[in-house]
Amino acid sequence: MTTFFLSIALGLLFLMLFSLYRALFGPTVLDRLIGVNAIGSKTVMLLLLIGFLYGRVDMFVDIALAYAFLNFVTVLAASRYFHKRKGLYEESFMD
């Protein structure tokens, strides 16, 4: 069972690379925000898998919930900021 959880965790880490690419090289700010949010969501699942691997799911569920709430509030605040600035759908300056 440990090898199953470890292989799922490694698969999640591999999938996080695609989201990291979108967060770094996204053509718009909205693409970057979605990439960062996807990384945060996958990190929550990774924390739960680490909890299963260590046998301390109860502790890691609390950490994952706190991280998920922090990720949600951060992405919501950033999207509201860029929406007020009218820069959410424009192309980035890094191109």
MOPAC internal coordinates of N, CA, C and O (Angstrom, degrees):
PM7 1SCF
backbone

  N    0.0000 0     0.00 0     0.00 0    0    0    0
  C    1.4485 1     0.00 0     0.00 0    1    0    0
  C    1.5282 1   111.35 1     0.00 0    2    1    0
  O    1.2310 1   120.79 1   147.26 1    3    2    1
  N    1.3296 1   116.10 1   -32.74 1    3    2    1
  C    1.4514 1   120.00 1   179.54 1    5    3    2
  C    1.5231 1   110.80 1   -65.30 1    6    5    3
  O    1.2310 1   120.25 1   140.45 1    7    6    5
  N    1.3211 1   117.12 1   -39.55 1    7    6    5
  C    1.4635 1   119.12 1   179.82 1    9    7    6
  C    1.5210 1   111.02 1   -67.45 1   10    9    7
  O    1.2310 1   120.20 1   148.26 1   11   10    9
  N    1.3321 1   117.23 1   -31.74 1   11   10    9
  C    1.4618 1   120.52 1   177.03 1   13   11   10
  C    1.5247 1   110.80 1   -64.26 1   14   13   11
  O    1.2310 1   120.51 1   130.69 1   15   14   13
  N    1.3429 1   116.64 1   -49.31 1   15   14   13
  C    1.4658 1   120.28 1   179.78 1   17   15   14
  C    1.5215 1   111.27 1   -65.34 1   18   17   15
  O    1.2310 1   120.39 1   143.71 1   19   18   17
  N    1.3235 1   116.86 1   -36.29 1   19   18   17
  C    1.4522 1   120.07 1   178.83 1   21   19   18
  C    1.5245 1   111.45 1   -67.97 1   22   21   19
  O    1.2310 1   119.96 1   140.54 1   23   22   21
  N    1.3191 1   117.68 1   -39.46 1   23   22   21
  C    1.4698 1   119.79 1   177.89 1   25   23   22
  C    1.5231 1   111.69 1   -68.80 1   26   25   23
  O    1.2310 1   119.92 1   143.14 1   27   26   25
  N    1.3260 1   117.75 1   -36.86 1   27   26   25
  C    1.4682 1   120.90 1   175.62 1   29   27   26
  C    1.5315 1   110.03 1   -64.61 1   30   29   27
  O    1.2310 1   120.18 1   139.92 1   31   30   29
  N    1.3263 1   117.25 1   -40.08 1   31   30   29
  C    1.4696 1   120.95 1   178.81 1   33   31   30
  C    1.5269 1   111.00 1   -65.22 1   34   33   31
  O    1.2310 1   120.46 1   138.96 1   35   34   33
  N    1.3079 1   116.73 1   -41.04 1   35   34   33
  C    1.4667 1   119.25 1   177.89 1   37   35   34
  C    1.5292 1   111.17 1   -67.42 1   38   37   35
  O    1.2310 1   120.06 1   143.70 1   39   38   37
  N    1.3262 1   117.49 1   -36.30 1   39   38   37
  C    1.4624 1   120.54 1   174.82 1   41   39   38
  C    1.5176 1   111.76 1   -63.24 1   42   41   39
  O    1.2310 1   120.55 1   139.78 1   43   42   41
  N    1.3298 1   116.55 1   -40.22 1   43   42   41
  C    1.4665 1   120.20 1   176.65 1   45   43   42
  C    1.5208 1   111.67 1   -64.27 1   46   45   43
  O    1.2310 1   120.56 1   140.23 1   47   46   45
  N    1.3177 1   116.53 1   -39.77 1   47   46   45
  C    1.4638 1   119.40 1   176.92 1   49   47   46
  C    1.5190 1   111.30 1   -63.28 1   50   49   47
  O    1.2310 1   120.40 1   141.50 1   51   50   49
  N    1.3278 1   116.84 1   -38.50 1   51   50   49
  C    1.4580 1   120.19 1   177.11 1   53   51   50
  C    1.5269 1   110.80 1   -65.28 1   54   53   51
  O    1.2310 1   120.09 1   138.41 1   55   54   53
  N    1.3328 1   117.43 1   -41.59 1   55   54   53
  C    1.4665 1   120.35 1   178.85 1   57   55   54
  C    1.5230 1   112.21 1   -68.22 1   58   57   55
  O    1.2310 1   120.25 1   153.62 1   59   58   57
  N    1.3317 1   117.12 1   -26.38 1   59   58   57
  C    1.4561 1   120.30 1   178.03 1   61   59   58
  C    1.5318 1   111.64 1   -67.63 1   62   61   59
  O    1.2310 1   120.35 1   157.28 1   63   62   61
  N    1.3199 1   116.94 1   -22.72 1   63   62   61
  C    1.4643 1   119.74 1   177.63 1   65   63   62
  C    1.5279 1   111.52 1   -64.31 1   66   65   63
  O    1.2310 1   120.16 1   142.87 1   67   66   65
  N    1.3354 1   117.30 1   -37.13 1   67   66   65
  C    1.4589 1   120.27 1   177.65 1   69   67   66
  C    1.5319 1   111.39 1   -65.63 1   70   69   67
  O    1.2310 1   120.96 1   138.98 1   71   70   69
  N    1.3267 1   115.77 1   -41.02 1   71   70   69
  C    1.4649 1   119.33 1   177.16 1   73   71   70
  C    1.5222 1   111.19 1   -67.86 1   74   73   71
  O    1.2310 1   120.50 1   144.86 1   75   74   73
  N    1.3248 1   116.65 1   -35.14 1   75   74   73
  C    1.4595 1   120.04 1   177.27 1   77   75   74
  C    1.5201 1   110.95 1   -65.28 1   78   77   75
  O    1.2310 1   120.62 1   140.37 1   79   78   77
  N    1.3229 1   116.42 1   -39.63 1   79   78   77
  C    1.4680 1   119.56 1   176.30 1   81   79   78
  C    1.5276 1   110.63 1   -60.98 1   82   81   79
  O    1.2310 1   120.12 1   136.78 1   83   82   81
  N    1.3425 1   117.38 1   -43.22 1   83   82   81
  C    1.4648 1   121.23 1  -179.89 1   85   83   82
  C    1.5253 1   110.33 1   -67.05 1   86   85   83
  O    1.2310 1   120.31 1   143.85 1   87   86   85
  N    1.3317 1   117.02 1   -36.15 1   87   86   85
  C    1.4675 1   119.71 1  -179.88 1   89   87   86
  C    1.5260 1   111.63 1   -71.03 1   90   89   87
  O    1.2310 1   120.06 1   147.86 1   91   90   89
  N    1.3185 1   117.49 1   -32.14 1   91   90   89
  C    1.4607 1   119.83 1  -179.08 1   93   91   90
  C    1.5187 1   113.08 1   -85.65 1   94   93   91
  O    1.2310 1   120.07 1   139.16 1   95   94   93
  N    1.3326 1   117.48 1   -40.84 1   95   94   93
  C    1.4530 1   120.83 1  -172.08 1   97   95   94
  C    1.5229 1   113.19 1  -116.86 1   98   97   95
  O    1.2310 1   119.96 1  -157.04 1   99   98   97
  N    1.3366 1   117.68 1    22.96 1   99   98   97
  C    1.4618 1   120.20 1   179.88 1  101   99   98
  C    1.5112 1   111.19 1   -64.50 1  102  101   99
  O    1.2310 1   120.14 1   -38.77 1  103  102  101
  N    1.3179 1   117.33 1   141.23 1  103  102  101
  C    1.4683 1   117.97 1  -178.20 1  105  103  102
  C    1.5292 1   113.15 1   -69.10 1  106  105  103
  O    1.2310 1   119.51 1   151.02 1  107  106  105
  N    1.3185 1   118.54 1   -28.98 1  107  106  105
  C    1.4635 1   120.64 1  -179.97 1  109  107  106
  C    1.5219 1   109.95 1  -123.18 1  110  109  107
  O    1.2310 1   121.08 1   -12.88 1  111  110  109
  N    1.3073 1   115.53 1   167.12 1  111  110  109
  C    1.4578 1   120.80 1   177.96 1  113  111  110
  C    1.5314 1   110.00 1   -66.04 1  114  113  111
  O    1.2310 1   120.13 1   145.00 1  115  114  113
  N    1.3060 1   117.36 1   -35.00 1  115  114  113
  C    1.4597 1   121.03 1   179.15 1  117  115  114
  C    1.5266 1   110.90 1   -63.21 1  118  117  115
  O    1.2310 1   119.89 1   139.72 1  119  118  117
  N    1.3283 1   117.81 1   -40.28 1  119  118  117
  C    1.4630 1   120.74 1   176.43 1  121  119  118
  C    1.5262 1   111.05 1   -62.95 1  122  121  119
  O    1.2310 1   120.70 1   141.28 1  123  122  121
  N    1.3062 1   116.26 1   -38.72 1  123  122  121
  C    1.4613 1   119.69 1   178.71 1  125  123  122
  C    1.5258 1   111.53 1   -66.75 1  126  125  123
  O    1.2310 1   120.43 1   139.74 1  127  126  125
  N    1.3277 1   116.78 1   -40.26 1  127  126  125
  C    1.4634 1   120.11 1   177.98 1  129  127  126
  C    1.5263 1   111.34 1   -65.07 1  130  129  127
  O    1.2310 1   120.32 1   140.13 1  131  130  129
  N    1.3127 1   116.99 1   -39.87 1  131  130  129
  C    1.4597 1   120.16 1   178.41 1  133  131  130
  C    1.5266 1   110.29 1   -66.48 1  134  133  131
  O    1.2310 1   120.18 1   141.65 1  135  134  133
  N    1.3337 1   117.27 1   -38.35 1  135  134  133
  C    1.4630 1   120.54 1   176.68 1  137  135  134
  C    1.5191 1   112.34 1   -62.90 1  138  137  135
  O    1.2310 1   120.49 1   137.15 1  139  138  137
  N    1.3240 1   116.66 1   -42.85 1  139  138  137
  C    1.4630 1   120.62 1   178.72 1  141  139  138
  C    1.5226 1   110.43 1   -66.49 1  142  141  139
  O    1.2310 1   119.97 1   140.84 1  143  142  141
  N    1.3161 1   117.66 1   -39.16 1  143  142  141
  C    1.4615 1   120.95 1   178.46 1  145  143  142
  C    1.5225 1   110.90 1   -66.20 1  146  145  143
  O    1.2310 1   119.97 1   141.65 1  147  146  145
  N    1.3102 1   117.66 1   -38.35 1  147  146  145
  C    1.4678 1   120.52 1   177.90 1  149  147  146
  C    1.5244 1   111.07 1   -66.18 1  150  149  147
  O    1.2310 1   120.32 1   141.82 1  151  150  149
  N    1.3334 1   116.99 1   -38.18 1  151  150  149
  C    1.4599 1   119.89 1   176.44 1  153  151  150
  C    1.5320 1   109.95 1   -63.39 1  154  153  151
  O    1.2310 1   120.40 1   138.23 1  155  154  153
  N    1.3219 1   116.83 1   -41.77 1  155  154  153
  C    1.4640 1   120.30 1   178.42 1  157  155  154
  C    1.5158 1   112.92 1   -64.02 1  158  157  155
  O    1.2310 1   120.29 1   140.67 1  159  158  157
  N    1.3178 1   117.05 1   -39.33 1  159  158  157
  C    1.4673 1   120.10 1   178.79 1  161  159  158
  C    1.5208 1   111.29 1   -67.48 1  162  161  159
  O    1.2310 1   120.57 1   139.59 1  163  162  161
  N    1.3144 1   116.52 1   -40.41 1  163  162  161
  C    1.4643 1   119.50 1   178.23 1  165  163  162
  C    1.5269 1   111.07 1   -69.50 1  166  165  163
  O    1.2310 1   120.05 1   149.71 1  167  166  165
  N    1.3153 1   117.50 1   -30.29 1  167  166  165
  C    1.4515 1   120.93 1   177.03 1  169  167  166
  C    1.5241 1   111.03 1   -66.94 1  170  169  167
  O    1.2310 1   120.30 1   143.44 1  171  170  169
  N    1.3179 1   117.04 1   -36.56 1  171  170  169
  C    1.4709 1   120.65 1   176.44 1  173  171  170
  C    1.5229 1   109.67 1   -61.24 1  174  173  171
  O    1.2310 1   120.25 1   134.76 1  175  174  173
  N    1.3205 1   117.12 1   -45.24 1  175  174  173
  C    1.4616 1   120.20 1   178.41 1  177  175  174
  C    1.5301 1   111.05 1   -65.42 1  178  177  175
  O    1.2310 1   120.51 1   143.26 1  179  178  177
  N    1.3206 1   116.62 1   -36.74 1  179  178  177
  C    1.4604 1   120.73 1   178.29 1  181  179  178
  C    1.5303 1   110.60 1   -65.40 1  182  181  179
  O    1.2310 1   120.03 1   140.38 1  183  182  181
  N    1.3185 1   117.55 1   -39.62 1  183  182  181
  C    1.4654 1   120.44 1   176.30 1  185  183  182
  C    1.5228 1   111.53 1   -62.07 1  186  185  183
  O    1.2310 1   120.28 1   140.15 1  187  186  185
  N    1.3245 1   117.07 1   -39.85 1  187  186  185
  C    1.4642 1   119.78 1   178.08 1  189  187  186
  C    1.5236 1   111.24 1   -66.84 1  190  189  187
  O    1.2310 1   120.45 1   141.28 1  191  190  189
  N    1.3205 1   116.74 1   -38.72 1  191  190  189
  C    1.4690 1   119.37 1   177.15 1  193  191  190
  C    1.5266 1   111.49 1   -65.82 1  194  193  191
  O    1.2310 1   120.26 1   142.41 1  195  194  193
  N    1.3256 1   117.11 1   -37.59 1  195  194  193
  C    1.4635 1   120.21 1   176.23 1  197  195  194
  C    1.5280 1   109.77 1   -63.86 1  198  197  195
  O    1.2310 1   120.46 1   142.61 1  199  198  197
  N    1.3216 1   116.72 1   -37.39 1  199  198  197
  C    1.4606 1   120.22 1   175.97 1  201  199  198
  C    1.5123 1   112.16 1   -62.06 1  202  201  199
  O    1.2310 1   120.03 1   140.17 1  203  202  201
  N    1.3283 1   117.55 1   -39.83 1  203  202  201
  C    1.4612 1   120.36 1   176.25 1  205  203  202
  C    1.5272 1   111.28 1   -66.91 1  206  205  203
  O    1.2310 1   120.34 1   142.00 1  207  206  205
  N    1.3295 1   116.95 1   -38.00 1  207  206  205
  C    1.4628 1   120.06 1  -179.61 1  209  207  206
  C    1.5227 1   111.97 1   -66.38 1  210  209  207
  O    1.2310 1   120.12 1   140.14 1  211  210  209
  N    1.3236 1   117.38 1   -39.86 1  211  210  209
  C    1.4590 1   120.60 1  -179.76 1  213  211  210
  C    1.5257 1   113.34 1   -86.38 1  214  213  211
  O    1.2310 1   120.22 1   170.70 1  215  214  213
  N    1.3155 1   117.18 1    -9.30 1  215  214  213
  C    1.4599 1   120.00 1  -179.32 1  217  215  214
  C    1.5107 1   113.74 1    76.60 1  218  217  215
  O    1.2310 1   119.72 1  -160.79 1  219  218  217
  N    1.3046 1   118.15 1    19.21 1  219  218  217
  C    1.4667 1   123.48 1   179.63 1  221  219  218
  C    1.5235 1   109.40 1  -123.23 1  222  221  219
  O    1.2310 1   120.55 1  -120.85 1  223  222  221
  N    1.3070 1   116.55 1    59.15 1  223  222  221
  C    1.4612 1   121.11 1  -175.89 1  225  223  222
  C    1.5234 1   110.82 1   -64.18 1  226  225  223
  O    1.2310 1   119.97 1   143.59 1  227  226  225
  N    1.3225 1   117.66 1   -36.41 1  227  226  225
  C    1.4583 1   120.62 1  -177.10 1  229  227  226
  C    1.5285 1   111.98 1   -61.12 1  230  229  227
  O    1.2310 1   120.12 1   140.45 1  231  230  229
  N    1.3174 1   117.38 1   -39.55 1  231  230  229
  C    1.4590 1   120.44 1   179.12 1  233  231  230
  C    1.5310 1   111.32 1   -72.59 1  234  233  231
  O    1.2310 1   120.41 1   138.33 1  235  234  233
  N    1.3289 1   116.82 1   -41.67 1  235  234  233
  C    1.4482 1   119.92 1  -176.55 1  237  235  234
  C    1.5264 1   112.94 1   -74.75 1  238  237  235
  O    1.2310 1   119.75 1   157.47 1  239  238  237
  N    1.3224 1   118.09 1   -22.53 1  239  238  237
  C    1.4683 1   120.43 1   174.41 1  241  239  238
  C    1.5197 1   109.59 1   -66.45 1  242  241  239
  O    1.2310 1   120.37 1   138.92 1  243  242  241
  N    1.3201 1   116.89 1   -41.08 1  243  242  241
  C    1.4667 1   119.79 1   177.66 1  245  243  242
  C    1.5248 1   111.41 1   -63.67 1  246  245  243
  O    1.2310 1   120.58 1   137.19 1  247  246  245
  N    1.3213 1   116.49 1   -42.81 1  247  246  245
  C    1.4580 1   120.36 1   178.95 1  249  247  246
  C    1.5299 1   110.23 1   -64.85 1  250  249  247
  O    1.2310 1   120.25 1   138.07 1  251  250  249
  N    1.3315 1   117.13 1   -41.93 1  251  250  249
  C    1.4636 1   121.21 1  -179.49 1  253  251  250
  C    1.5241 1   111.42 1   -65.53 1  254  253  251
  O    1.2310 1   120.11 1   140.05 1  255  254  253
  N    1.3289 1   117.39 1   -39.95 1  255  254  253
  C    1.4650 1   120.07 1   177.91 1  257  255  254
  C    1.5278 1   111.49 1   -65.19 1  258  257  255
  O    1.2310 1   120.43 1   138.10 1  259  258  257
  N    1.3177 1   116.78 1   -41.90 1  259  258  257
  C    1.4638 1   119.60 1   177.91 1  261  259  258
  C    1.5207 1   110.72 1   -64.47 1  262  261  259
  O    1.2310 1   120.19 1   139.05 1  263  262  261
  N    1.3325 1   117.23 1   -40.95 1  263  262  261
  C    1.4551 1   120.37 1   179.10 1  265  263  262
  C    1.5205 1   111.35 1   -67.42 1  266  265  263
  O    1.2310 1   119.99 1   141.47 1  267  266  265
  N    1.3247 1   117.63 1   -38.53 1  267  266  265
  C    1.4634 1   120.66 1   178.69 1  269  267  266
  C    1.5277 1   110.85 1   -64.62 1  270  269  267
  O    1.2310 1   120.44 1   138.72 1  271  270  269
  N    1.3253 1   116.77 1   -41.28 1  271  270  269
  C    1.4608 1   119.93 1   177.94 1  273  271  270
  C    1.5283 1   110.95 1   -65.28 1  274  273  271
  O    1.2310 1   120.37 1   137.63 1  275  274  273
  N    1.3267 1   116.90 1   -42.37 1  275  274  273
  C    1.4615 1   120.86 1   178.42 1  277  275  274
  C    1.5263 1   110.95 1   -63.86 1  278  277  275
  O    1.2310 1   120.18 1   139.13 1  279  278  277
  N    1.3213 1   117.27 1   -40.87 1  279  278  277
  C    1.4595 1   121.88 1   178.10 1  281  279  278
  C    1.5271 1   110.53 1   -63.51 1  282  281  279
  O    1.2310 1   120.37 1   136.23 1  283  282  281
  N    1.3210 1   116.89 1   -43.77 1  283  282  281
  C    1.4610 1   121.13 1  -179.81 1  285  283  282
  C    1.5254 1   111.61 1   -62.83 1  286  285  283
  O    1.2310 1   120.47 1   133.17 1  287  286  285
  N    1.3125 1   116.71 1   -46.83 1  287  286  285
  C    1.4664 1   120.74 1  -178.25 1  289  287  286
  C    1.5271 1   110.80 1   -66.24 1  290  289  287
  O    1.2310 1   120.30 1   141.00 1  291  290  289
  N    1.3241 1   117.03 1   -39.00 1  291  290  289
  C    1.4612 1   120.53 1  -179.27 1  293  291  290
  C    1.5189 1   111.62 1   -66.05 1  294  293  291
  O    1.2310 1   120.16 1   134.42 1  295  294  293
  N    1.3221 1   117.29 1   -45.58 1  295  294  293
  C    1.4660 1   120.40 1   179.76 1  297  295  294
  C    1.5245 1   110.26 1   -67.63 1  298  297  295
  O    1.2310 1   120.08 1   142.71 1  299  298  297
  N    1.3158 1   117.45 1   -37.29 1  299  298  297
  C    1.4600 1   120.73 1   177.51 1  301  299  298
  C    1.5284 1   110.96 1   -64.56 1  302  301  299
  O    1.2310 1   120.03 1   136.82 1  303  302  301
  N    1.3258 1   117.54 1   -43.18 1  303  302  301
  C    1.4670 1   121.03 1   179.21 1  305  303  302
  C    1.5263 1   111.16 1   -66.74 1  306  305  303
  O    1.2310 1   120.35 1   138.85 1  307  306  305
  N    1.3217 1   116.94 1   -41.15 1  307  306  305
  C    1.4652 1   119.68 1  -179.98 1  309  307  306
  C    1.5238 1   111.22 1   -67.15 1  310  309  307
  O    1.2310 1   120.23 1   138.81 1  311  310  309
  N    1.3277 1   117.17 1   -41.19 1  311  310  309
  C    1.4647 1   118.77 1   179.44 1  313  311  310
  C    1.5299 1   111.11 1   -68.00 1  314  313  311
  O    1.2310 1   120.28 1   144.14 1  315  314  313
  N    1.3160 1   117.07 1   -35.86 1  315  314  313
  C    1.4702 1   119.47 1   176.47 1  317  315  314
  C    1.5314 1   110.84 1   -66.55 1  318  317  315
  O    1.2310 1   120.42 1   140.55 1  319  318  317
  N    1.3205 1   116.81 1   -39.45 1  319  318  317
  C    1.4594 1   121.17 1   178.44 1  321  319  318
  C    1.5275 1   110.73 1   -62.56 1  322  321  319
  O    1.2310 1   120.13 1   131.83 1  323  322  321
  N    1.3191 1   117.35 1   -48.17 1  323  322  321
  C    1.4537 1   120.05 1  -178.57 1  325  323  322
  C    1.5223 1   111.90 1   -71.14 1  326  325  323
  O    1.2310 1   120.23 1   152.38 1  327  326  325
  N    1.3246 1   117.17 1   -27.62 1  327  326  325
  C    1.4641 1   119.89 1   176.00 1  329  327  326
  C    1.5290 1   110.04 1   -69.00 1  330  329  327
  O    1.2310 1   120.21 1   139.34 1  331  330  329
  N    1.3214 1   117.20 1   -40.66 1  331  330  329
  C    1.4667 1   120.58 1   177.59 1  333  331  330
  C    1.5239 1   111.11 1   -67.13 1  334  333  331
  O    1.2310 1   120.65 1   146.43 1  335  334  333
  N    1.3267 1   116.35 1   -33.57 1  335  334  333
  C    1.4571 1   120.90 1   179.48 1  337  335  334
  C    1.5160 1   112.18 1   -80.38 1  338  337  335
  O    1.2310 1   119.68 1   174.06 1  339  338  337
  N    1.3045 1   118.23 1    -5.94 1  339  338  337
  C    1.4739 1   124.66 1  -178.06 1  341  339  338
  C    1.5264 1   111.53 1    62.12 1  342  341  339
  O    1.2310 1   120.09 1  -149.17 1  343  342  341
  N    1.3210 1   117.43 1    30.83 1  343  342  341
  C    1.4432 1   120.24 1  -179.20 1  345  343  342
  C    1.5145 1   113.27 1  -116.41 1  346  345  343
  O    1.2310 1   120.19 1  -163.24 1  347  346  345
  N    1.3209 1   117.25 1    16.76 1  347  346  345
  C    1.4579 1   120.20 1  -174.20 1  349  347  346
  C    1.5230 1   112.29 1   -75.04 1  350  349  347
  O    1.2310 1   120.35 1   145.61 1  351  350  349
  N    1.3268 1   116.94 1   -34.39 1  351  350  349
  C    1.4547 1   119.99 1  -175.37 1  353  351  350
  C    1.5257 1   113.19 1  -107.27 1  354  353  351
  O    1.2310 1   119.99 1  -177.03 1  355  354  353
  N    1.3104 1   117.62 1     2.97 1  355  354  353
  C    1.4469 1   120.44 1  -179.49 1  357  355  354
  C    1.5233 1   110.38 1   -84.63 1  358  357  355
  O    1.2310 1   120.78 1   -19.60 1  359  358  357
  N    1.3192 1   116.10 1   160.40 1  359  358  357
  C    1.4616 1   120.20 1   179.00 1  361  359  358
  C    1.5152 1   109.37 1   -73.10 1  362  361  359
  O    1.2310 1   121.39 1   -27.86 1  363  362  361
  N    1.3144 1   114.94 1   152.14 1  363  362  361
  C    1.4517 1   119.67 1  -177.81 1  365  363  362
  C    1.5245 1   111.16 1   -77.10 1  366  365  363
  O    1.2310 1   121.39 1   -11.94 1  367  366  365
  N    1.3120 1   114.94 1   168.06 1  367  366  365
  C    1.4542 1   120.82 1  -176.72 1  369  367  366
  C    1.5223 1   112.06 1   -91.66 1  370  369  367
  O    1.2310 1   119.46 1   177.10 1  371  370  369
  N    1.3253 1   118.64 1    -2.90 1  371  370  369
  C    1.4543 1   121.72 1  -175.89 1  373  371  370
  C    1.5210 1   113.06 1   -83.22 1  374  373  371
  O    1.2310 1   119.43 1   172.70 1  375  374  373
  N    1.3157 1   118.69 1    -7.30 1  375  374  373
  C    1.4673 1   120.70 1  -177.09 1  377  375  374
  C    1.4553 1   111.79 1   -76.68 1  378  377  375
  O    1.2310 1   120.10 1   180.00 1  379  378  377

